[in-house]
Amino acid sequence: MTYKIPKPYVRHMTPSKEGLPTVYYVETVLACNLRCPECVIGTDSVTRTKKILKMDEFKIISDKIKPYAKMIYLHKWGEPLMNKNIFEMISHVGEYAHAHISTNGILLDKQKCEELIKSGVGTVIVSIDGITQNIYEKYRIGGKVEKVIENIKYLNEANIKYGNHVALLPQFIVFDHNYEEVEKFKEYCKSQNLRAIFKKPYVRFNTVNESKDENYQRIKYPTKEKHYEAIATCPHLTSMMTVTADGRLLVCAQDYNNDLFIGNLLDKDSTVKNLWERPEYVKFRKEALNKVNPPEICVKKCMIYNPGYPVN
């Protein structure tokens, strides 16, 4: 594989001139090699059949989103490196969009790290929620922190070798149990000349606790009015689309069991435009944007815009 310089990162999520999404999540794998306790995969909360997206199916989806896509996330619920075709998939979409991948880093080795950097990927996020094994494994159940640290080193070396064009971002989800290692993580990233990324946790199942530091807690909107105003700013309503490993369109990335079925991009006659403009999808977006009576999934299931008041 020859090295490919990635497409530029898209900072602002805005619709295309046709009013269609420009940012796409494509679920390349619905499965994972770890058992993280707040993940819908790790807890077996996903009732959809586990699946790895095939290359021929991926190309069908890619061809349909290509006219509009500026950024493509090649992951959603699952570990993308479990897909044997992931580097080819990155290379394929990297020809026309910024390719973004998030991984737990366990399945990499020195050769695969070089392949990933050469593939045309624009952003690589590697999850590492602890610097010591006893802290790391409290959340990344089944993982080995030494392996992740080793692979970040290999990725960094390969990135430097080929011109440092890839945004390589170690990411630390801050919980109560690992807060003590935040400073160690900063020091580690500084020693590697990498930017440290901190993420506020989604607490779905109450198996872990948020940090007591409010800087690492998600905003909880105190009133219904404030909550509904926040929901109306969601980019999924205007400029983003999520496609599952079996080709289904999700009205929301948090609808991980696809309860609100809109259509399937793998169907012969389906297009981004005709799915986006389906009456039930238009109705959903209008209700979410009106700040008065958003859909139940937005009020009760959204992990980004959290209510800080009792929700019936």
C-alpha positions in Angstrom: 0.0 0.0 0.0 1.4 3.4 -1.0 1.0 6.3 1.4 -2.1 8.6 0.9 -2.3 12.1 2.3 -5.7 12.4 4.0 -8.4 14.8 3.1 -8.8 17.9 5.3 -10.7 17.6 8.6 -14.2 19.1 8.6 -14.5 21.5 11.5 -18.1 22.7 10.8 -20.9 20.3 10.3 -23.2 22.0 7.7 -25.5 20.4 5.2 -24.7 20.2 1.5 -26.1 22.8 -0.9 -28.9 20.3 -1.5 -29.7 20.3 2.2 -28.3 16.7 2.7 -25.9 15.4 5.3 -22.1 15.9 4.8 -21.0 13.9 7.9 -21.6 10.1 7.9 -21.2 7.3 10.5 -20.8 4.0 8.8 -20.9 1.1 11.2 -18.2 -1.2 9.8 -18.6 -3.7 12.7 -21.3 -4.5 15.1 -19.2 -6.5 17.6 -16.3 -5.9 19.9 -13.3 -7.6 21.5 -13.7 -5.9 24.9 -16.6 -5.7 27.4 -16.8 -2.1 28.5 -19.6 -1.8 31.1 -21.2 1.4 29.8 -21.2 0.4 26.1 -24.3 -1.0 24.5 -22.1 -3.8 22.9 -20.2 -4.6 26.1 -23.5 -5.0 28.0 -25.3 -6.9 25.2 -27.9 -4.1 25.1 -27.9 -4.2 21.3 -30.5 -6.7 20.1 -29.6 -6.3 16.4 -27.7 -9.3 15.0 -23.9 -8.9 15.3 -22.5 -8.2 11.9 -19.3 -7.2 10.0 -20.0 -5.1 7.0 -18.8 -6.8 3.8 -16.7 -4.9 1.3 -19.2 -5.1 -1.6 -21.9 -3.8 0.7 -19.6 -1.0 1.9 -19.0 0.1 -1.7 -22.7 0.3 -2.3 -23.1 2.6 0.7 -20.0 4.6 -0.2 -21.2 5.2 -3.8 -24.4 6.6 -2.4 -22.9 8.9 0.2 -20.0 10.0 -2.0 -21.7 13.0 -3.7 -22.3 14.7 -0.3 -19.8 13.3 2.2 -17.0 15.5 3.6 -16.3 13.4 6.7 -16.9 9.7 7.3 -16.6 8.0 10.7 -15.9 4.3 10.0 -17.2 3.1 13.3 -20.2 3.4 15.6 -21.1 0.5 17.9 -18.1 -1.9 17.7 -14.4 -2.2 17.2 -13.6 -1.4 13.5 -10.4 -3.3 13.4 -12.4 -6.5 13.7 -13.3 -5.9 10.0 -10.5 -7.5 7.9 -11.3 -5.0 5.1 -11.0 -1.9 7.3 -7.8 -0.5 5.7 -9.3 -1.0 2.2 -12.5 0.8 3.4 -10.5 3.7 4.7 -8.5 3.9 1.5 -11.7 3.8 -0.5 -13.5 6.7 1.2 -10.3 8.6 1.8 -10.3 9.4 -1.9 -13.2 11.8 -1.4 -13.7 12.5 2.3 -11.8 12.8 5.6 -11.8 9.3 7.1 -12.0 9.0 10.8 -11.6 5.9 13.0 -11.9 5.2 16.7 -10.3 2.1 18.1 -9.4 0.5 21.4 -6.0 -0.3 19.9 -5.8 -3.9 21.1 -5.9 -5.6 17.6 -3.1 -3.5 16.2 0.6 -4.5 15.8 3.6 -2.8 14.2 2.7 -3.8 10.7 -1.0 -2.9 11.0 -0.1 0.4 12.6 1.9 1.3 9.5 -0.9 0.1 7.2 -3.4 2.2 9.1 -1.3 5.3 8.8 -0.7 4.7 5.1 -4.3 4.0 4.3 -5.4 7.6 3.9 -7.0 7.9 7.3 -7.3 11.5 8.6 -8.0 11.0 12.3 -7.2 8.0 14.6 -8.6 8.0 18.1 -7.1 5.4 20.4 -9.0 4.8 23.7 -6.8 4.5 26.7 -8.7 5.2 30.0 -5.8 4.6 32.4 -2.1 4.4 32.4 -1.8 1.5 34.8 -3.4 -1.9 34.2 -5.5 -2.0 37.4 -7.1 1.3 36.5 -7.4 0.7 32.8 -9.1 -2.7 33.1 -11.8 -1.4 35.3 -13.5 0.0 32.2 -11.7 -1.6 29.3 -12.5 -5.1 30.4 -10.4 -7.7 28.6 -7.8 -5.2 27.4 -4.1 -4.8 28.1 -2.8 -1.2 28.6 0.8 -2.2 27.7 -0.4 -3.4 24.3 -2.3 -0.1 23.7 0.7 2.0 24.7 3.0 -0.1 22.5 0.6 0.4 19.5 0.3 4.1 20.1 4.1 4.2 19.9 4.1 2.3 16.6 1.3 4.6 15.2 3.2 7.7 16.2 6.5 6.4 14.6 4.7 5.5 11.3 2.9 8.9 11.3 6.2 10.7 11.7 7.8 8.5 9.0 5.2 9.5 6.4 5.0 13.2 7.2 2.8 13.5 10.3 -0.4 14.1 8.3 -2.7 12.0 10.5 -4.3 13.4 13.7 -3.3 10.7 16.2 -5.3 11.3 19.4 -5.1 9.2 22.5 -8.4 9.5 24.3 -9.2 9.2 28.0 -12.8 8.9 29.2 -12.7 10.5 32.7 -14.6 8.5 35.4 -14.4 8.7 39.1 -12.2 5.6 39.3 -9.6 6.8 36.9 -9.6 10.6 37.7 -6.4 10.1 39.7 -4.5 9.2 36.5 -5.6 12.3 34.5 -2.3 14.0 35.2 -0.3 10.9 34.4 -2.1 10.7 31.0 -1.2 14.3 30.3 2.4 13.6 31.0 2.4 10.4 28.9 0.9 12.3 25.9 3.4 15.1 26.3 6.3 12.6 26.3 5.0 11.3 23.0 4.4 14.8 21.6 0.7 13.9 21.2 -2.4 15.8 22.0 -4.3 14.4 25.0 -8.1 14.1 24.4 -10.4 13.9 27.4 -14.0 12.8 27.0 -16.9 13.1 29.4 -18.6 9.7 29.9 -22.0 8.5 28.8 -23.4 6.8 31.9 -26.3 4.6 30.6 -26.4 1.7 33.0 -24.9 3.2 36.2 -22.1 0.6 36.3 -19.5 3.4 36.8 -19.6 6.9 38.3 -18.8 10.2 36.8 -15.8 12.2 38.1 -16.6 14.5 40.9 -14.8 17.2 38.9 -17.6 19.1 37.1 -15.1 19.8 34.2 -15.5 16.1 33.3 -19.3 15.8 33.7 -21.8 16.1 30.9 -24.2 19.0 31.1 -27.5 18.2 32.6 -30.1 20.7 31.5 -32.1 21.9 34.5 -35.5 22.6 32.9 -37.6 21.1 30.1 -37.2 24.3 28.1 -33.4 24.4 28.3 -33.3 20.7 27.5 -35.5 21.1 24.4 -33.5 24.1 23.2 -30.3 21.9 23.4 -31.9 19.0 21.6 -32.7 21.4 18.7 -29.0 22.0 18.2 -28.2 18.4 17.5 -26.2 18.0 14.2 -28.0 14.7 13.5 -31.1 16.8 12.6 -29.4 18.8 9.9 -26.1 17.5 8.7 -25.3 13.9 9.9 -26.5 10.4 9.0 -25.7 7.1 10.6 -25.7 3.8 8.6 -25.6 0.5 10.3 -23.6 -2.6 9.4 -26.7 -4.0 7.6 -27.3 -0.8 5.7 -30.1 0.6 7.8 -30.4 4.3 8.3 -30.7 5.5 11.9 -32.6 8.7 12.6 -30.3 9.1 15.6 -27.0 7.5 16.5 -28.4 6.7 20.0 -31.1 4.5 18.4 -28.7 1.6 18.6 -31.5 -1.0 18.2 -33.0 0.8 15.2 -36.4 1.1 16.8 -37.3 3.9 14.3 -36.7 2.3 11.0 -36.5 4.7 8.0 -35.0 2.6 5.2 -31.9 0.8 4.0 -29.2 2.2 1.8 -28.4 -1.3 0.5 -31.8 -1.5 -1.2 -31.5 -1.0 -4.9 -33.7 2.1 -5.2 -32.6 3.8 -2.0 -30.6 7.0 -2.1 -29.5 9.4 0.6 -31.9 12.0 -0.8 -35.0 9.8 -0.9 -34.4 8.4 2.6 -33.6 11.9 4.0 -36.8 13.2 2.5 -39.1 10.4 3.6 -42.2 12.0 5.4 -41.6 10.1 8.7 -38.0 11.3 8.8 -38.9 14.9 8.0 -41.6 14.7 10.7 -39.0 13.4 13.2 -36.6 16.2 12.5 -39.3 18.9 12.6 -40.5 17.7 16.0 -36.9 17.6 17.3 -36.2 21.1 16.0 -39.4 22.8 17.2 -38.3 23.0 20.9 -41.8 22.2 22.0 -42.4 18.5 21.8 -39.3 16.6 20.6 -39.5 12.8 19.9 -39.3 10.5 23.0 -36.0 9.1 21.9 -34.5 12.6 22.0 -35.8 13.3 25.5 -35.2 9.9 27.2 -32.4 8.1 25.3 -30.1 10.9 24.2 -26.7 10.6 26.0 -25.5 14.0 24.7 -28.2 16.3 25.8 -29.1 15.0 29.3 -32.1 16.1 31.3 -31.4 17.4 34.8 -35.0 17.2 35.8 -37.4 14.3 36.3 -38.5 12.8 33.0 -41.7 10.7 33.0 
